[in-house]
């Protein structure tokens, strides 16, 4: 892990060494305020990973989906896309409020066009909580991991 950290100029985060013999090599590809792209090599497999941050303003959310589609066309490698998309795919992913159907549909279309599917996970369903109590509490699943079939 030290080699990965040393390869990321200006990185001041944590490093956790792996247990076992798995060797991963990460190569930085590109980034903006809304994403970071890496290529990952593990023995005889290569894939790409994108850390994604969707536009928080609903009026600009279409920019998130345009960026996601642009990123999907940049490579044919298997793709893992993780992050805060600031949107839900289905109404069941929100508690205490509702989303206009068109917002979810736009996200669904982008995910479908990119060939992405949710990575199964365990634990509490909602990844965002507004910190309010009682009737004012809102929770949603805006953070997720998705990947292509490959």
C-alpha positions in Angstrom: 0.0 0.0 0.0 2.9 2.3 0.6 3.8 2.1 -3.1 0.3 3.2 -4.0 0.4 6.1 -1.5 3.8 7.2 -2.7 2.5 7.2 -6.3 -0.2 9.7 -5.4 1.5 13.0 -5.2 0.0 15.2 -2.5 -2.0 12.3 -0.9 -2.2 12.7 2.9 -4.7 9.9 3.7 -4.4 6.6 5.5 -2.9 3.4 4.2 -3.8 0.0 5.3 -1.6 -2.9 4.3 -3.2 -6.0 2.9 -3.2 -9.4 4.5 -2.1 -12.1 2.2 -0.5 -12.1 -1.2 -2.9 -10.0 -3.3 -0.9 -7.4 -5.3 -2.9 -4.5 -6.8 -1.4 -1.8 -8.9 -3.5 1.4 -9.2 -2.7 3.9 -11.9 -4.3 7.4 -11.8 -6.0 8.2 -15.1 -8.0 11.4 -14.7 -10.0 13.5 -12.3 -12.3 16.5 -11.9 -14.3 17.9 -9.0 -16.9 15.2 -9.8 -14.8 12.0 -10.4 -11.5 10.3 -10.1 -10.5 7.5 -12.5 -8.0 4.7 -11.9 -6.9 1.6 -13.7 -6.4 -1.4 -11.4 -4.2 -4.4 -12.3 -4.3 -7.6 -10.3 -2.2 -10.5 -11.6 -3.8 -11.2 -15.0 -6.9 -9.0 -14.6 -7.3 -5.3 -15.4 -10.3 -3.1 -14.6 -11.1 0.5 -13.9 -12.5 2.2 -10.9 -14.3 5.6 -10.8 -15.0 7.5 -7.6 -18.0 9.6 -8.5 -19.7 12.7 -6.9 -22.9 13.8 -8.5 -24.1 17.4 -8.7 -26.0 18.1 -5.5 -28.3 20.7 -7.1 -31.3 19.1 -8.7 -31.3 21.6 -11.5 -27.8 20.5 -12.5 -28.3 16.8 -11.9 -28.5 16.1 -15.6 -24.8 17.0 -15.7 -24.1 14.0 -13.5 -25.7 11.7 -15.9 -24.0 13.2 -18.9 -20.7 12.8 -17.1 -21.4 9.2 -16.1 -22.2 8.4 -19.8 -19.1 10.1 -21.0 -17.0 8.2 -18.5 -18.6 4.9 -19.6 -17.5 5.5 -23.2 -13.9 6.1 -22.3 -12.9 2.5 -21.9 -14.1 -1.0 -22.5 -12.4 -2.4 -19.4 -14.7 -3.9 -16.7 -15.8 -0.9 -14.6 -16.5 -0.3 -10.9 -18.1 3.0 -10.2 -18.6 4.0 -6.6 -19.6 7.2 -4.9 -22.2 9.7 -3.9 -24.6 10.0 -6.8 -26.9 12.4 -5.0 -29.9 10.5 -6.4 -31.9 7.4 -5.8 -32.8 4.7 -8.4 -36.2 3.7 -6.8 -38.7 5.3 -4.4 -38.0 2.5 -1.9 -34.5 4.0 -1.5 -35.9 7.0 0.4 -37.5 7.2 3.8 -39.5 10.2 5.2 -39.9 12.0 1.8 -40.4 11.2 -1.9 -38.6 12.1 -5.1 -40.2 13.2 -8.4 -40.4 10.2 -10.7 -38.5 12.0 -13.5 -35.4 12.4 -11.3 -35.2 8.7 -10.7 -36.0 7.9 -14.3 -33.1 10.1 -15.5 -30.7 8.3 -13.2 -32.1 4.9 -14.2 -31.6 5.7 -17.9 -28.0 6.8 -17.4 -27.3 3.6 -15.4 -28.9 1.5 -18.0 -27.0 3.2 -20.9 -23.7 2.7 -19.0 -24.4 -1.0 -18.5 -24.1 -0.6 -14.7 -25.8 -2.7 -12.1 -25.7 -2.4 -8.3 -23.1 -4.3 -6.3 -24.9 -6.2 -3.5 -24.1 -5.1 0.0 -25.1 -5.8 3.5 -26.0 -3.4 6.3 -28.3 -0.5 6.8 -30.0 0.5 3.5 -29.8 4.2 3.8 -26.5 6.0 3.3 -27.7 9.6 4.0 -29.5 10.9 7.0 -30.4 14.6 7.4 -29.9 14.4 11.1 -33.4 15.7 11.9 -35.6 13.8 14.3 -39.2 12.6 14.1 -41.3 13.7 11.1 -38.5 15.9 9.8 -36.0 12.9 9.4 -35.1 12.1 5.8 -33.0 9.2 4.8 -31.9 7.9 1.4 -29.5 5.6 -0.5 -27.6 8.1 -2.5 -24.2 6.4 -2.1 -23.7 3.1 -4.0 -21.3 0.9 -5.9 -22.2 -0.2 -9.4 -20.3 -2.3 -11.9 -20.5 -3.6 -15.5 -21.2 -7.3 -16.0 -17.6 -8.0 -16.9 
